[in-house]
């Protein structure tokens, strides 16, 4: 039987720290962090994520401003909004919810957001800083995973860490953060040959491929720490991760549930980044 890693509890602790610091700064300076959240179109999953981000802002004492644009928004129109938000001194963080509709080039938008307000840490300048290990903005989901691993008390240094998935948002920065803590890191993806033979070596297995129930018991080493970044909606409407929880849980030493594992952490780390942006912009360090 594995121990469950409770993402709701760990995220509540992070958000409580952010809330306390925000309140202290407000008492001292009379200002609060402000996050602009931009959503383009009607993607139902994006709507849920954006609502959750706005709720979290309220919970920690931030201001949040939503900009909801129609599905047929042009790239120029979105770029214009980003420029306006970049120039607005009352906005500390800018988040454009991805994916954007297909007429808009995602990279053009990411590149246009001021690197100082880029609370997702998607801008190439911030990605580069993560690579070097000298960074202010945390890549939200991977940083949330690191908090969950830390919560187990298990040392990462020297351990075999396997990441399944090589996206810019999760897989690649995840590997970097594990490497910064001296893990021996392997990144697997759709072209990896004999994937189970690689994943069975993992002391720490992080799964971010977006395929429901993909990781089965035969792919996991006895006693591994298993972190499931997946969030898939089944035909019956239920949410499930990339890991077959029922099969893998008896083999793992620690495992994250879905929902209630990595999901809440991403938002908690976004709050942390928005507070960092606010402090840097106001020279409050
Ligand atoms: N879409 C899915 N995850 C994310 C995220 O972390 N940030 C943004 N901006 N869009 C997303």
Boltz pocket constraint, residues with backbone or C-beta under 6 A from the ligand:
constraints:
  - pocket:
      binder: B
      contacts: [[A, 95], [A, 96], [A, 97], [A, 98], [A, 99], [A, 120], [A, 140], [A, 141], [A, 266]]
      max_distance: 6.0
